[in-house]
């Protein structure tokens, strides 16, 4: 018995959940309760996926151990083992229960599977290295599942609407949350009501608390399976295609140009909308003085505005009003609630689009660098802007190494990864379409797992389950993290996701994970349908059995509905959804359409403009750094300049040359022959002013005569002696 792997997986899932929450959320700005609830929902959703392979290996070990005991001590044909599950009434009428060596074969299609299991009974049943005691897993599944159930159907929907509500009171926020969640609760209650009516009109079923629990679980899993198949139909195609597009740098660069043009429009609209909303806030703030009861609501709204706007507002600490001035209309509380909602939405959208713009521009610069370095004869990688590699990365990423990695190795590796992922997607699609066939076994995953179980190779079983579960979950959750439902739901990295989207993502994960796990168990024939007469996993026993209670769900919908995943994959492969949206006027990156080409050209022009902007910023920054470098700073520098001036004046009295003019003169700074470079901007600074005193003029040359330092009738540069010739003063 070893719980070490279980503890390691729990810790790994904890780290993974914390990393994803840090990547998308910002715990410094969001409410602590939101952070805790979202973390629990993500953590419990991921932990089901990582612990389920341990449950599978433990189930196979228990099965092997029971078969070995039955082989050594056979029981009479009248007895039935305790681990045999009940059959449905339909199965009992159409199939004769046969007891052979103490095993009930049940459906005739299960005979080959059971015979192979009995054949493995002769092998020694060694305890798996990751074996978990039988009494631990049911406790874990009960805590995880029912906590996720309560979060996804009760707590998180209310919290999502409560957080995004713009009301100023708790009562108002709760009212808004109940109204907004009517659709979600209605969809669940509709499915639950249909199942409840079916059970109520069936006289052979007694409606009790346990049956109500099974109905609730089945309704939740049915709702999740409806969404799961749709997400898999998109993810099974887009995950391999994503890596294929990354290997095609030209295609990826055009896609980034398209996204830049699309985001530029969204960014401009967000900035304009924010300016309009802030102007409304300013007008309302001017109308409501400090002594008005609604002033506290205005202060709440102002705290959601940008910092620069908050500083520009007046404090409104007086109630002075000019005589004859017409008072402005005071907005009602409902108007302030609407304004509060607009401010929250506008500020969040403006921050998100600005961050996405910077990320997308950096990505475009990177792809342009790759394109410009593809034909480099020196085989060295040159960046448009210095990446500033530090530490180990700066030591390893030399220009030569980076060129070979980005130009030679990375495209080939991405294509190889694409081929592997494409094969995995085809295997998932085939298994989803054929897992209902028990004789012969057509599901590839069931064949792999059964082959390993016949040899009692529990390590191989666990590795296969982890790989299969990881890929199916990846394809499903990839869609959850990448999909965007207008501005209602969108997960933006770099801490730019709002609280509403984080909670919505947690709800989706909690609803998708249980049916995802049940679907995986069906693919390897460990579900309630393909595991007749065998030991059930701890997860299946906790989830409950709907075979007798709702047979049309267990033997109908759950089996044949996943087949449509093949149709959805075909539609995704040929971009049918994107083409349909493009026909409706939505901007979609589809082939060589005229709209797509225009957007790509616009994105290219935006990149050129952004490049010029950054070049000007760099020149301005370098100019400022040079000015700061040559400008005297600090008391010590001023004292040094005063000492130099005192020393130079003494040397002039002695007939010498100032020390700072021995090596360089002031004249070259302003002459045409001066060297280009930083000296060109020195004339615009005030660091060294030109002093037209007697001492400074003397240093310009001997041909310039002494001039008065001051005087009303003699200007600077005018000689005291009369000119010797008529043109001597020219």
Secondary structure, 3 states (H helix, E strand, C coil): CCCHHHHHHHHHHHHHHHHHHHHHCCCCCCCHHHHHHHHHHHHHHHHHHHHHHHHHHHHHHHHHHHHHHHHHCCCCCCCCCCCCCCCCHHHHHHCCCCEECCEECCCHHHHHHHHHHHHHHHCCCCCCCCCCCHHHHHHHHHHHHHHHHHHHHHHHHHHHHHHHCCCCCHHHHHHHHHHHCHHHHHHHHHHHHHHHHHHHHCCCCCCCHHHHHHHHHHHHHHHHHHHHHHHHHHHHHHHHHHHHHHHCHHHHHHHHHHHHHHHHHHHHHHHHHHHHHHHHHHHHHHHCCCCCCCHHHHHHHHHCCCHHHHHHCCCCCCCCCCCCCCCCCCCCHHHHHHHHHHHHHHHHHHHHHHHHHHHHHHHHHHHHHHHHHCCCCCCCCCCCCCCCCCHHHHHHCCHHHHHHHHHHHHHHHHHHHHHHHHHHHHHHHHHHHHCCCCCCCCCHHHHHHHHHHHCCCHHHHHHHHHHHHHHHHHHHHHHHHHCCECCCECCCCCCCCCHHHHHHHHHHHHHHHHHHHHHHHHHCCCCCCCCCCCCCCHHHHHHCCCCCCCHHHHHHHHHHHHHHHHHHHHHHHCCHHHHHHHHCCCCCCCCCCHHHHHHHHHHHHHHHHHHHHHHHHHHHHHHHHHHHHHCCCCHHHHHHHHHHHHHHHHHHHCCCCCHHHCCCCCHHHHCCCCCCCHHHHHHHCCCCCCCCCHHHHHCCCCCCCCCCCCCCCCCCCCCCCCCCCCCCCC
